[in-house]
Amino acid sequence: MPYAQGGDLDFTYMMGSGVRYNFNPRYSISAGASYMHASDAYLCHPKYCDFGINVWGPMIGLNVRLGKQKRQPPSESR
């Protein structure tokens, strides 16, 4: 079927980057962007033009730590 995706062997990769600002040890916000590509790298038979799927977009988030903060080991005095 023309423009269809999927085969016996498909490849997908995803890349992203972003920033995070910590308000305190429990709450933070984040923002970034990501890119994903999925294709069969022209390995399907019979050969069809591999258009692949390209997706990119922004991401924003509110992060909340659910557990207790880890205890720091006591520092040694010299």
PDB file of N, CA, C and O in Angstrom:
ATOM      1  N   MET A   1       0.849  -1.170   0.000  1.00  0.00           N
ATOM      2  CA  MET A   1       0.000   0.000   0.000  1.00  0.00           C
ATOM      3  C   MET A   1       0.903   1.246   0.000  1.00  0.00           C
ATOM      4  O   MET A   1       1.787   1.347   0.851  1.00  0.00           O
ATOM      5  N   PRO A   2       0.714   2.164  -0.900  1.00  0.00           N
ATOM      6  CA  PRO A   2       1.545   3.371  -0.934  1.00  0.00           C
ATOM      7  C   PRO A   2       1.431   4.181   0.360  1.00  0.00           C
ATOM      8  O   PRO A   2       0.355   4.283   0.949  1.00  0.00           O
ATOM      9  N   TYR A   3       2.533   4.742   0.781  1.00  0.00           N
ATOM     10  CA  TYR A   3       2.641   5.598   1.974  1.00  0.00           C
ATOM     11  C   TYR A   3       2.441   4.837   3.283  1.00  0.00           C
ATOM     12  O   TYR A   3       2.413   5.467   4.340  1.00  0.00           O
ATOM     13  N   ALA A   4       2.301   3.522   3.260  1.00  0.00           N
ATOM     14  CA  ALA A   4       2.145   2.749   4.492  1.00  0.00           C
ATOM     15  C   ALA A   4       3.506   2.571   5.153  1.00  0.00           C
ATOM     16  O   ALA A   4       4.537   2.629   4.483  1.00  0.00           O
ATOM     17  N   GLN A   5       3.510   2.358   6.439  1.00  0.00           N
ATOM     18  CA  GLN A   5       4.745   2.162   7.191  1.00  0.00           C
ATOM     19  C   GLN A   5       4.711   0.800   7.855  1.00  0.00           C
ATOM     20  O   GLN A   5       3.644   0.268   8.161  1.00  0.00           O
ATOM     21  N   GLY A   6       5.888   0.245   8.072  1.00  0.00           N
ATOM     22  CA  GLY A   6       5.978  -1.024   8.780  1.00  0.00           C
ATOM     23  C   GLY A   6       6.464  -2.123   7.876  1.00  0.00           C
ATOM     24  O   GLY A   6       6.170  -2.147   6.681  1.00  0.00           O
ATOM     25  N   GLY A   7       7.203  -3.021   8.453  1.00  0.00           N
ATOM     26  CA  GLY A   7       7.738  -4.148   7.721  1.00  0.00           C
ATOM     27  C   GLY A   7       8.266  -5.158   8.705  1.00  0.00           C
ATOM     28  O   GLY A   7       7.944  -5.108   9.893  1.00  0.00           O
ATOM     29  N   ASP A   8       9.085  -6.087   8.211  1.00  0.00           N
ATOM     30  CA  ASP A   8       9.672  -7.089   9.087  1.00  0.00           C
ATOM     31  C   ASP A   8      10.739  -6.484  10.000  1.00  0.00           C
ATOM     32  O   ASP A   8      10.968  -6.985  11.101  1.00  0.00           O
ATOM     33  N   LEU A   9      11.388  -5.420   9.552  1.00  0.00           N
ATOM     34  CA  LEU A   9      12.445  -4.787  10.328  1.00  0.00           C
ATOM     35  C   LEU A   9      12.323  -3.279  10.181  1.00  0.00           C
ATOM     36  O   LEU A   9      12.430  -2.755   9.072  1.00  0.00           O
ATOM     37  N   ASP A  10      12.102  -2.582  11.274  1.00  0.00           N
ATOM     38  CA  ASP A  10      11.962  -1.129  11.267  1.00  0.00           C
ATOM     39  C   ASP A  10      12.977  -0.511  12.218  1.00  0.00           C
ATOM     40  O   ASP A  10      13.415  -1.147  13.177  1.00  0.00           O
ATOM     41  N   PHE A  11      13.344   0.728  11.942  1.00  0.00           N
ATOM     42  CA  PHE A  11      14.284   1.466  12.776  1.00  0.00           C
ATOM     43  C   PHE A  11      13.615   2.733  13.296  1.00  0.00           C
ATOM     44  O   PHE A  11      12.873   3.396  12.572  1.00  0.00           O
ATOM     45  N   THR A  12      13.881   3.057  14.541  1.00  0.00           N
ATOM     46  CA  THR A  12      13.349   4.271  15.138  1.00  0.00           C
ATOM     47  C   THR A  12      14.441   4.907  15.979  1.00  0.00           C
ATOM     48  O   THR A  12      15.122   4.218  16.739  1.00  0.00           O
ATOM     49  N   TYR A  13      14.611   6.204  15.850  1.00  0.00           N
ATOM     50  CA  TYR A  13      15.502   6.904  16.763  1.00  0.00           C
ATOM     51  C   TYR A  13      14.830   8.183  17.224  1.00  0.00           C
ATOM     52  O   TYR A  13      14.003   8.760  16.518  1.00  0.00           O
ATOM     53  N   MET A  14      15.194   8.613  18.406  1.00  0.00           N
ATOM     54  CA  MET A  14      14.599   9.793  19.014  1.00  0.00           C
ATOM     55  C   MET A  14      15.702  10.596  19.683  1.00  0.00           C
ATOM     56  O   MET A  14      16.559  10.040  20.369  1.00  0.00           O
ATOM     57  N   MET A  15      15.674  11.907  19.479  1.00  0.00           N
ATOM     58  CA  MET A  15      16.641  12.800  20.100  1.00  0.00           C
ATOM     59  C   MET A  15      15.875  13.949  20.745  1.00  0.00           C
ATOM     60  O   MET A  15      14.803  14.334  20.276  1.00  0.00           O
ATOM     61  N   GLY A  16      16.423  14.481  21.802  1.00  0.00           N
ATOM     62  CA  GLY A  16      15.784  15.612  22.442  1.00  0.00           C
ATOM     63  C   GLY A  16      16.755  16.383  23.304  1.00  0.00           C
ATOM     64  O   GLY A  16      17.838  15.906  23.643  1.00  0.00           O
ATOM     65  N   SER A  17      16.339  17.587  23.649  1.00  0.00           N
ATOM     66  CA  SER A  17      17.157  18.432  24.502  1.00  0.00           C
ATOM     67  C   SER A  17      16.223  19.354  25.272  1.00  0.00           C
ATOM     68  O   SER A  17      15.120  19.661  24.820  1.00  0.00           O
ATOM     69  N   GLY A  18      16.677  19.790  26.437  1.00  0.00           N
ATOM     70  CA  GLY A  18      15.823  20.662  27.215  1.00  0.00           C
ATOM     71  C   GLY A  18      16.527  21.228  28.427  1.00  0.00           C
ATOM     72  O   GLY A  18      17.722  21.017  28.636  1.00  0.00           O
ATOM     73  N   VAL A  19      15.762  21.948  29.218  1.00  0.00           N
ATOM     74  CA  VAL A  19      16.268  22.558  30.440  1.00  0.00           C
ATOM     75  C   VAL A  19      15.300  22.260  31.579  1.00  0.00           C
ATOM     76  O   VAL A  19      14.120  21.984  31.364  1.00  0.00           O
ATOM     77  N   ARG A  20      15.835  22.324  32.801  1.00  0.00           N
ATOM     78  CA  ARG A  20      15.003  22.108  33.992  1.00  0.00           C
ATOM     79  C   ARG A  20      15.397  23.140  35.036  1.00  0.00           C
ATOM     80  O   ARG A  20      16.580  23.433  35.215  1.00  0.00           O
ATOM     81  N   TYR A  21      14.408  23.689  35.720  1.00  0.00           N
ATOM     82  CA  TYR A  21      14.649  24.628  36.813  1.00  0.00           C
ATOM     83  C   TYR A  21      14.086  24.027  38.088  1.00  0.00           C
ATOM     84  O   TYR A  21      12.892  23.734  38.163  1.00  0.00           O
ATOM     85  N   ASN A  22      14.938  23.840  39.097  1.00  0.00           N
ATOM     86  CA  ASN A  22      14.516  23.276  40.374  1.00  0.00           C
ATOM     87  C   ASN A  22      14.097  24.392  41.318  1.00  0.00           C
ATOM     88  O   ASN A  22      14.900  25.267  41.646  1.00  0.00           O
ATOM     89  N   PHE A  23      12.843  24.365  41.757  1.00  0.00           N
ATOM     90  CA  PHE A  23      12.376  25.320  42.764  1.00  0.00           C
ATOM     91  C   PHE A  23      12.918  24.943  44.136  1.00  0.00           C
ATOM     92  O   PHE A  23      13.350  25.798  44.910  1.00  0.00           O
ATOM     93  N   ASN A  24      12.886  23.652  44.418  1.00  0.00           N
ATOM     94  CA  ASN A  24      13.409  23.089  45.658  1.00  0.00           C
ATOM     95  C   ASN A  24      13.655  21.604  45.386  1.00  0.00           C
ATOM     96  O   ASN A  24      13.430  21.159  44.260  1.00  0.00           O
ATOM     97  N   PRO A  25      14.111  20.812  46.376  1.00  0.00           N
ATOM     98  CA  PRO A  25      14.388  19.393  46.096  1.00  0.00           C
ATOM     99  C   PRO A  25      13.166  18.578  45.643  1.00  0.00           C
ATOM    100  O   PRO A  25      13.333  17.474  45.124  1.00  0.00           O
ATOM    101  N   ARG A  26      11.956  19.093  45.826  1.00  0.00           N
ATOM    102  CA  ARG A  26      10.772  18.322  45.459  1.00  0.00           C
ATOM    103  C   ARG A  26      10.116  18.761  44.146  1.00  0.00           C
ATOM    104  O   ARG A  26       9.609  17.910  43.415  1.00  0.00           O
ATOM    105  N   TYR A  27      10.108  20.056  43.825  1.00  0.00           N
ATOM    106  CA  TYR A  27       9.388  20.555  42.658  1.00  0.00           C
ATOM    107  C   TYR A  27      10.333  21.191  41.644  1.00  0.00           C
ATOM    108  O   TYR A  27      11.292  21.871  42.009  1.00  0.00           O
ATOM    109  N   SER A  28      10.043  20.958  40.352  1.00  0.00           N
ATOM    110  CA  SER A  28      10.791  21.596  39.283  1.00  0.00           C
ATOM    111  C   SER A  28       9.914  21.675  38.038  1.00  0.00           C
ATOM    112  O   SER A  28       8.905  20.977  37.933  1.00  0.00           O
ATOM    113  N   ILE A  29      10.305  22.525  37.103  1.00  0.00           N
ATOM    114  CA  ILE A  29       9.631  22.607  35.807  1.00  0.00           C
ATOM    115  C   ILE A  29      10.675  22.333  34.726  1.00  0.00           C
ATOM    116  O   ILE A  29      11.873  22.523  34.935  1.00  0.00           O
ATOM    117  N   SER A  30      10.195  21.883  33.570  1.00  0.00           N
ATOM    118  CA  SER A  30      11.108  21.577  32.478  1.00  0.00           C
ATOM    119  C   SER A  30      10.482  21.972  31.149  1.00  0.00           C
ATOM    120  O   SER A  30       9.260  22.048  31.017  1.00  0.00           O
ATOM    121  N   ALA A  31      11.339  22.222  30.169  1.00  0.00           N
ATOM    122  CA  ALA A  31      10.897  22.544  28.809  1.00  0.00           C
ATOM    123  C   ALA A  31      11.965  22.040  27.852  1.00  0.00           C
ATOM    124  O   ALA A  31      13.149  22.010  28.185  1.00  0.00           O
ATOM    125  N   GLY A  32      11.535  21.647  26.662  1.00  0.00           N
ATOM    126  CA  GLY A  32      12.493  21.153  25.689  1.00  0.00           C
ATOM    127  C   GLY A  32      11.827  20.853  24.363  1.00  0.00           C
ATOM    128  O   GLY A  32      10.664  21.189  24.142  1.00  0.00           O
ATOM    129  N   ALA A  33      12.586  20.216  23.484  1.00  0.00           N
ATOM    130  CA  ALA A  33      12.099  19.825  22.170  1.00  0.00           C
ATOM    131  C   ALA A  33      12.635  18.434  21.862  1.00  0.00           C
ATOM    132  O   ALA A  33      13.703  18.050  22.337  1.00  0.00           O
ATOM    133  N   SER A  34      11.879  17.679  21.058  1.00  0.00           N
ATOM    134  CA  SER A  34      12.334  16.343  20.678  1.00  0.00           C
ATOM    135  C   SER A  34      12.037  16.089  19.198  1.00  0.00           C
ATOM    136  O   SER A  34      11.158  16.715  18.606  1.00  0.00           O
ATOM    137  N   TYR A  35      12.798  15.149  18.617  1.00  0.00           N
ATOM    138  CA  TYR A  35      12.654  14.754  17.225  1.00  0.00           C
ATOM    139  C   TYR A  35      12.700  13.236  17.158  1.00  0.00           C
ATOM    140  O   TYR A  35      13.521  12.609  17.827  1.00  0.00           O
ATOM    141  N   MET A  36      11.815  12.636  16.347  1.00  0.00           N
ATOM    142  CA  MET A  36      11.790  11.187  16.182  1.00  0.00           C
ATOM    143  C   MET A  36      11.650  10.852  14.700  1.00  0.00           C
ATOM    144  O   MET A  36      10.930  11.530  13.967  1.00  0.00           O
ATOM    145  N   HIS A  37      12.341   9.806  14.269  1.00  0.00           N
ATOM    146  CA  HIS A  37      12.234   9.312  12.901  1.00  0.00           C
ATOM    147  C   HIS A  37      12.039   7.800  12.942  1.00  0.00           C
ATOM    148  O   HIS A  37      12.731   7.097  13.678  1.00  0.00           O
ATOM    149  N   ALA A  38      11.103   7.313  12.156  1.00  0.00           N
ATOM    150  CA  ALA A  38      10.857   5.869  12.043  1.00  0.00           C
ATOM    151  C   ALA A  38      10.825   5.500  10.563  1.00  0.00           C
ATOM    152  O   ALA A  38      10.154   6.165   9.774  1.00  0.00           O
ATOM    153  N   SER A  39      11.545   4.446  10.179  1.00  0.00           N
ATOM    154  CA  SER A  39      11.526   3.974   8.800  1.00  0.00           C
ATOM    155  C   SER A  39      12.045   2.542   8.749  1.00  0.00           C
ATOM    156  O   SER A  39      12.511   1.994   9.748  1.00  0.00           O
ATOM    157  N   ASP A  40      11.953   1.947   7.553  1.00  0.00           N
ATOM    158  CA  ASP A  40      12.480   0.594   7.358  1.00  0.00           C
ATOM    159  C   ASP A  40      13.807   0.615   6.614  1.00  0.00           C
ATOM    160  O   ASP A  40      14.323  -0.446   6.262  1.00  0.00           O
ATOM    161  N   ALA A  41      14.375   1.791   6.365  1.00  0.00           N
ATOM    162  CA  ALA A  41      15.671   1.950   5.703  1.00  0.00           C
ATOM    163  C   ALA A  41      15.721   1.226   4.350  1.00  0.00           C
ATOM    164  O   ALA A  41      16.747   0.649   3.988  1.00  0.00           O
ATOM    165  N   TYR A  42      14.623   1.259   3.619  1.00  0.00           N
ATOM    166  CA  TYR A  42      14.515   0.634   2.288  1.00  0.00           C
ATOM    167  C   TYR A  42      14.765  -0.868   2.317  1.00  0.00           C
ATOM    168  O   TYR A  42      15.262  -1.417   1.334  1.00  0.00           O
ATOM    169  N   LEU A  43      14.441  -1.545   3.400  1.00  0.00           N
ATOM    170  CA  LEU A  43      14.676  -2.990   3.483  1.00  0.00           C
ATOM    171  C   LEU A  43      13.445  -3.819   3.128  1.00  0.00           C
ATOM    172  O   LEU A  43      13.565  -5.040   3.024  1.00  0.00           O
ATOM    173  N   CYS A  44      12.267  -3.220   2.935  1.00  0.00           N
ATOM    174  CA  CYS A  44      11.055  -3.973   2.594  1.00  0.00           C
ATOM    175  C   CYS A  44      11.130  -4.474   1.156  1.00  0.00           C
ATOM    176  O   CYS A  44      11.727  -3.836   0.288  1.00  0.00           O
ATOM    177  N   HIS A  45      10.519  -5.615   0.927  1.00  0.00           N
ATOM    178  CA  HIS A  45      10.449  -6.187  -0.422  1.00  0.00           C
ATOM    179  C   HIS A  45       8.998  -6.346  -0.788  1.00  0.00           C
ATOM    180  O   HIS A  45       8.248  -6.838   0.055  1.00  0.00           O
ATOM    181  N   PRO A  46       8.531  -5.984  -1.950  1.00  0.00           N
ATOM    182  CA  PRO A  46       9.287  -5.322  -3.005  1.00  0.00           C
ATOM    183  C   PRO A  46       9.649  -3.894  -2.602  1.00  0.00           C
ATOM    184  O   PRO A  46       9.071  -3.329  -1.673  1.00  0.00           O
ATOM    185  N   LYS A  47      10.608  -3.328  -3.314  1.00  0.00           N
ATOM    186  CA  LYS A  47      11.112  -2.002  -2.979  1.00  0.00           C
ATOM    187  C   LYS A  47      10.045  -0.939  -3.233  1.00  0.00           C
ATOM    188  O   LYS A  47       9.497  -0.835  -4.330  1.00  0.00           O
ATOM    189  N   TYR A  48       9.767  -0.159  -2.202  1.00  0.00           N
ATOM    190  CA  TYR A  48       8.907   1.007  -2.313  1.00  0.00           C
ATOM    191  C   TYR A  48       9.698   2.203  -1.831  1.00  0.00           C
ATOM    192  O   TYR A  48      10.671   2.058  -1.090  1.00  0.00           O
ATOM    193  N   CYS A  49       9.284   3.374  -2.248  1.00  0.00           N
ATOM    194  CA  CYS A  49       9.931   4.587  -1.765  1.00  0.00           C
ATOM    195  C   CYS A  49       9.667   4.707  -0.266  1.00  0.00           C
ATOM    196  O   CYS A  49       8.513   4.680   0.163  1.00  0.00           O
ATOM    197  N   ASP A  50      10.721   4.837   0.529  1.00  0.00           N
ATOM    198  CA  ASP A  50      10.602   4.889   1.992  1.00  0.00           C
ATOM    199  C   ASP A  50      10.468   6.343   2.442  1.00  0.00           C
ATOM    200  O   ASP A  50      11.460   7.066   2.543  1.00  0.00           O
ATOM    201  N   PHE A  51       9.240   6.758   2.710  1.00  0.00           N
ATOM    202  CA  PHE A  51       9.014   8.129   3.146  1.00  0.00           C
ATOM    203  C   PHE A  51       9.378   8.322   4.611  1.00  0.00           C
ATOM    204  O   PHE A  51       9.781   9.416   5.006  1.00  0.00           O
ATOM    205  N   GLY A  52       9.243   7.278   5.424  1.00  0.00           N
ATOM    206  CA  GLY A  52       9.534   7.382   6.844  1.00  0.00           C
ATOM    207  C   GLY A  52       8.516   8.266   7.554  1.00  0.00           C
ATOM    208  O   GLY A  52       7.644   8.865   6.926  1.00  0.00           O
ATOM    209  N   ILE A  53       8.643   8.333   8.850  1.00  0.00           N
ATOM    210  CA  ILE A  53       7.788   9.192   9.669  1.00  0.00           C
ATOM    211  C   ILE A  53       8.718  10.101  10.464  1.00  0.00           C
ATOM    212  O   ILE A  53       9.590   9.619  11.187  1.00  0.00           O
ATOM    213  N   ASN A  54       8.539  11.391  10.336  1.00  0.00           N
ATOM    214  CA  ASN A  54       9.318  12.364  11.076  1.00  0.00           C
ATOM    215  C   ASN A  54       8.384  13.159  11.971  1.00  0.00           C
ATOM    216  O   ASN A  54       7.384  13.708  11.508  1.00  0.00           O
ATOM    217  N   VAL A  55       8.715  13.218  13.251  1.00  0.00           N
ATOM    218  CA  VAL A  55       7.885  13.935  14.216  1.00  0.00           C
ATOM    219  C   VAL A  55       8.786  14.803  15.073  1.00  0.00           C
ATOM    220  O   VAL A  55       9.821  14.336  15.550  1.00  0.00           O
ATOM    221  N   TRP A  56       8.413  16.050  15.276  1.00  0.00           N
ATOM    222  CA  TRP A  56       9.145  16.915  16.197  1.00  0.00           C
ATOM    223  C   TRP A  56       8.135  17.755  16.950  1.00  0.00           C
ATOM    224  O   TRP A  56       7.031  18.003  16.467  1.00  0.00           O
ATOM    225  N   GLY A  57       8.519  18.188  18.126  1.00  0.00           N
ATOM    226  CA  GLY A  57       7.597  19.008  18.889  1.00  0.00           C
ATOM    227  C   GLY A  57       8.157  19.437  20.226  1.00  0.00           C
ATOM    228  O   GLY A  57       9.174  18.919  20.688  1.00  0.00           O
ATOM    229  N   PRO A  58       7.478  20.394  20.844  1.00  0.00           N
ATOM    230  CA  PRO A  58       7.903  20.897  22.156  1.00  0.00           C
ATOM    231  C   PRO A  58       7.393  20.002  23.279  1.00  0.00           C
ATOM    232  O   PRO A  58       6.416  19.270  23.119  1.00  0.00           O
ATOM    233  N   MET A  59       8.073  20.078  24.415  1.00  0.00           N
ATOM    234  CA  MET A  59       7.641  19.372  25.623  1.00  0.00           C
ATOM    235  C   MET A  59       7.755  20.328  26.802  1.00  0.00           C
ATOM    236  O   MET A  59       8.735  21.063  26.917  1.00  0.00           O
ATOM    237  N   ILE A  60       6.762  20.320  27.672  1.00  0.00           N
ATOM    238  CA  ILE A  60       6.829  21.078  28.917  1.00  0.00           C
ATOM    239  C   ILE A  60       6.398  20.154  30.038  1.00  0.00           C
ATOM    240  O   ILE A  60       5.625  19.223  29.810  1.00  0.00           O
ATOM    241  N   GLY A  61       6.885  20.395  31.242  1.00  0.00           N
ATOM    242  CA  GLY A  61       6.525  19.497  32.327  1.00  0.00           C
ATOM    243  C   GLY A  61       6.651  20.124  33.696  1.00  0.00           C
ATOM    244  O   GLY A  61       7.413  21.067  33.905  1.00  0.00           O
ATOM    245  N   LEU A  62       5.893  19.582  34.615  1.00  0.00           N
ATOM    246  CA  LEU A  62       5.978  19.886  36.037  1.00  0.00           C
ATOM    247  C   LEU A  62       6.422  18.599  36.701  1.00  0.00           C
ATOM    248  O   LEU A  62       5.736  17.582  36.602  1.00  0.00           O
ATOM    249  N   ASN A  63       7.565  18.629  37.378  1.00  0.00           N
ATOM    250  CA  ASN A  63       8.145  17.433  37.978  1.00  0.00           C
ATOM    251  C   ASN A  63       7.982  17.484  39.495  1.00  0.00           C
ATOM    252  O   ASN A  63       8.269  18.501  40.127  1.00  0.00           O
ATOM    253  N   VAL A  64       7.516  16.373  40.073  1.00  0.00           N
ATOM    254  CA  VAL A  64       7.303  16.274  41.509  1.00  0.00           C
ATOM    255  C   VAL A  64       7.958  14.991  42.007  1.00  0.00           C
ATOM    256  O   VAL A  64       7.677  13.910  41.489  1.00  0.00           O
ATOM    257  N   ARG A  65       8.835  15.103  43.015  1.00  0.00           N
ATOM    258  CA  ARG A  65       9.447  13.916  43.624  1.00  0.00           C
ATOM    259  C   ARG A  65       8.404  13.262  44.518  1.00  0.00           C
ATOM    260  O   ARG A  65       7.814  13.940  45.360  1.00  0.00           O
ATOM    261  N   LEU A  66       8.160  11.962  44.359  1.00  0.00           N
ATOM    262  CA  LEU A  66       7.147  11.265  45.140  1.00  0.00           C
ATOM    263  C   LEU A  66       7.694  10.672  46.426  1.00  0.00           C
ATOM    264  O   LEU A  66       6.964  10.570  47.412  1.00  0.00           O
ATOM    265  N   GLY A  67       8.938  10.286  46.439  1.00  0.00           N
ATOM    266  CA  GLY A  67       9.522   9.680  47.632  1.00  0.00           C
ATOM    267  C   GLY A  67      10.216  10.714  48.500  1.00  0.00           C
ATOM    268  O   GLY A  67      10.258  11.902  48.180  1.00  0.00           O
ATOM    269  N   LYS A  68      10.754  10.231  49.598  1.00  0.00           N
ATOM    270  CA  LYS A  68      11.511  11.113  50.475  1.00  0.00           C
ATOM    271  C   LYS A  68      12.860  11.433  49.854  1.00  0.00           C
ATOM    272  O   LYS A  68      13.386  10.655  49.059  1.00  0.00           O
ATOM    273  N   GLN A  69      13.414  12.571  50.215  1.00  0.00           N
ATOM    274  CA  GLN A  69      14.724  12.959  49.734  1.00  0.00           C
ATOM    275  C   GLN A  69      15.768  12.022  50.327  1.00  0.00           C
ATOM    276  O   GLN A  69      15.690  11.675  51.506  1.00  0.00           O
ATOM    277  N   LYS A  70      16.739  11.611  49.524  1.00  0.00           N
ATOM    278  CA  LYS A  70      17.784  10.709  50.005  1.00  0.00           C
ATOM    279  C   LYS A  70      18.633  11.413  51.043  1.00  0.00           C
ATOM    280  O   LYS A  70      18.954  12.594  50.911  1.00  0.00           O
ATOM    281  N   ARG A  71      18.992  10.670  52.076  1.00  0.00           N
ATOM    282  CA  ARG A  71      19.847  11.235  53.134  1.00  0.00           C
ATOM    283  C   ARG A  71      21.284  11.304  52.653  1.00  0.00           C
ATOM    284  O   ARG A  71      21.776  10.385  51.998  1.00  0.00           O
ATOM    285  N   GLN A  72      21.942  12.383  52.976  1.00  0.00           N
ATOM    286  CA  GLN A  72      23.352  12.550  52.638  1.00  0.00           C
ATOM    287  C   GLN A  72      24.192  11.910  53.718  1.00  0.00           C
ATOM    288  O   GLN A  72      23.880  12.066  54.898  1.00  0.00           O
ATOM    289  N   PRO A  73      25.263  11.185  53.359  1.00  0.00           N
ATOM    290  CA  PRO A  73      26.133  10.608  54.394  1.00  0.00           C
ATOM    291  C   PRO A  73      26.789  11.740  55.169  1.00  0.00           C
ATOM    292  O   PRO A  73      27.060  12.800  54.603  1.00  0.00           O
ATOM    293  N   PRO A  74      27.049  11.531  56.454  1.00  0.00           N
ATOM    294  CA  PRO A  74      27.691  12.585  57.258  1.00  0.00           C
ATOM    295  C   PRO A  74      29.087  12.888  56.712  1.00  0.00           C
ATOM    296  O   PRO A  74      29.838  11.982  56.351  1.00  0.00           O
ATOM    297  N   SER A  75      29.416  14.169  56.660  1.00  0.00           N
ATOM    298  CA  SER A  75      30.741  14.549  56.160  1.00  0.00           C
ATOM    299  C   SER A  75      31.770  14.357  57.265  1.00  0.00           C
ATOM    300  O   SER A  75      31.481  14.551  58.445  1.00  0.00           O
ATOM    301  N   GLU A  76      32.969  13.974  56.863  1.00  0.00           N
ATOM    302  CA  GLU A  76      34.034  13.743  57.830  1.00  0.00           C
ATOM    303  C   GLU A  76      34.735  15.060  58.147  1.00  0.00           C
ATOM    304  O   GLU A  76      35.014  15.839  57.235  1.00  0.00           O
ATOM    305  N   SER A  77      35.016  15.317  59.386  1.00  0.00           N
ATOM    306  CA  SER A  77      35.760  16.509  59.797  1.00  0.00           C
ATOM    307  C   SER A  77      37.231  16.177  59.911  1.00  0.00           C
ATOM    308  O   SER A  77      37.589  15.090  60.364  1.00  0.00           O
ATOM    309  N   ARG A  78      38.079  17.087  59.510  1.00  0.00           N
ATOM    310  CA  ARG A  78      39.531  16.855  59.600  1.00  0.00           C
ATOM    311  C   ARG A  78      40.136  17.772  60.584  1.00  0.00           C
ATOM    312  O   ARG A  78      41.346  17.732  60.803  1.00  0.00           O
TER     313      ARG A  78
END
